[in-house]
Amino acid sequence: MDKTTIEQFREKLTQRRQRILEQLGRNEEDLAWLEQSRSPEFSEEAQEETAANSLKALDHQERRELLDIQRALNKMDDGTYGECERCGAEIGLPRLSALPMARLCIKCQTKREGRK
């Protein structure tokens, strides 16, 4: 993979990381507001708790995505970006375009998911 292509993926990953960090900040503000504004009404409290749990789940998913993005950026730095972690083959550009932090080629990912 040429340097220009890698830099395009780096930019895409960096922008995604920035959007996630901004969203995490908003989620944390929303959670803090929910914690402070508990109402005595049970039904409202249950709705608030459901909303808080949903925000926490998103928060966890976004944090995991941040780790995946950082892993991909580290691979760019050490020259292994685009290599399948399982078989060492090159991960195809269509796959990386769809999922720039992909760690496995499509063949290995399919095997991992138990598909043929």
Phi and psi in degrees as a GROMACS rama.xvg file:
@    title "Ramachandran Plot"
@    xaxis  label "Phi"
@    yaxis  label "Psi"
@TYPE xy
-79.5258  163.957  ASP-2
-61.9379  -38.3535  LYS-3
-63.1808  -43.1876  THR-4
-63.8724  -43.9346  THR-5
-61.0769  -42.398  ILE-6
-65.4477  -33.1227  GLU-7
-65.0269  -42.9905  GLN-8
-66.1674  -38.0751  PHE-9
-59.9076  -44.554  ARG-10
-62.7027  -43.6974  GLU-11
-60.9128  -45.296  LYS-12
-66.67  -40.5102  LEU-13
-64.2439  -41.9442  THR-14
-64.5227  -42.3316  GLN-15
-63.1042  -41.7205  ARG-16
-59.6391  -42.6458  ARG-17
-63.1281  -42.8028  GLN-18
-63.5532  -40.1495  ARG-19
-64.2307  -44.9633  ILE-20
-61.2041  -39.5538  LEU-21
-64.8198  -42.3557  GLU-22
-66.1498  -40.1577  GLN-23
-60.6836  -40.0238  LEU-24
-61.4612  -42.7072  GLY-25
-66.8927  -40.8742  ARG-26
-61.1903  -43.224  ASN-27
-64.822  -37.3182  GLU-28
-64.6947  -42.5526  GLU-29
-63.4077  -41.991  ASP-30
-63.6399  -42.0041  LEU-31
-62.6489  -41.0325  ALA-32
-64.2222  -42.8313  TRP-33
-62.8893  -40.1836  LEU-34
-63.4786  -36.5323  GLU-35
-81.9727  -22.2831  GLN-36
-111.788  36.2468  SER-37
-62.5207  128.967  ARG-38
-95.6754  155.7  SER-39
-73.8863  -17.1759  PRO-40
-69.4615  126.164  GLU-41
-61.6321  -46.1966  PHE-42
-64.0726  -40.2811  SER-43
-66.872  -38.8165  GLU-44
-63.8505  -41.1456  GLU-45
-63.9746  -40.4062  ALA-46
-64.3286  -42.0904  GLN-47
-64.0888  -40.4916  GLU-48
-65.5046  -40.0415  GLU-49
-61.9368  -43.8934  THR-50
-62.5475  -43.1564  ALA-51
-62.6244  -42.9139  ALA-52
-63.1519  -38.6874  ASN-53
-63.8422  -43.4403  SER-54
-63.5236  -39.7413  LEU-55
-64.6622  -39.4435  LYS-56
-63.8633  -44.448  ALA-57
-61.0275  -42.122  LEU-58
-57.2349  -45.7706  ASP-59
-63.0837  -44.8889  HIS-60
-63.2744  -42.6487  GLN-61
-66.9074  -37.575  GLU-62
-64.5714  -38.5217  ARG-63
-64.5137  -40.8275  ARG-64
-63.7781  -37.6361  GLU-65
-59.9848  -41.106  LEU-66
-64.034  -40.8235  LEU-67
-64.0273  -40.3649  ASP-68
-63.8736  -45.1885  ILE-69
-62.6636  -39.0106  GLN-70
-60.696  -44.6305  ARG-71
-63.6156  -42.3796  ALA-72
-63.5093  -38.7232  LEU-73
-63.2537  -38.9263  ASN-74
-65.8188  -35.2564  LYS-75
-61.5781  -41.6384  MET-76
-67.0485  -36.0204  ASP-77
-95.6399  3.61633  ASP-78
83.8628  12.9448  GLY-79
-109.014  8.14874  THR-80
-63.2627  135.557  TYR-81
90.1289  2.21089  GLY-82
-99.1714  134.563  GLU-83
-65.6484  130.83  CYS-84
-71.7969  -19.1342  GLU-85
-92.063  -52.3152  ARG-86
-109.441  -10.9905  CYS-87
83.8838  -3.83028  GLY-88
-70.3618  162.355  ALA-89
-74.142  134.301  GLU-90
-79.6932  129.474  ILE-91
-63.048  147.365  GLY-92
-58.9287  -38.0805  LEU-93
-59.7644  -39.3596  PRO-94
-67.3672  -44.916  ARG-95
-66.4454  -33.2215  LEU-96
-64.4447  -39.1904  SER-97
-77.5802  -35.2095  ALA-98
-141.183  82.4946  LEU-99
-59.344  -17.295  PRO-100
-100.974  18.5068  MET-101
-57.8431  137.033  ALA-102
-106.536  -17.9833  ARG-103
-124.89  148.072  LEU-104
-67.5931  166.471  CYS-105
-62.3598  -36.3908  ILE-106
-63.0832  -48.1015  LYS-107
-68.7902  -36.9052  CYS-108
-63.8594  -40.7083  GLN-109
-62.6859  -44.4046  THR-110
-61.5125  -41.8646  LYS-111
-61.3028  -38.4181  ARG-112
-81.5057  -2.18749  GLU-113
81.2373  14.1635  GLY-114
-92.9372  159.062  ARG-115
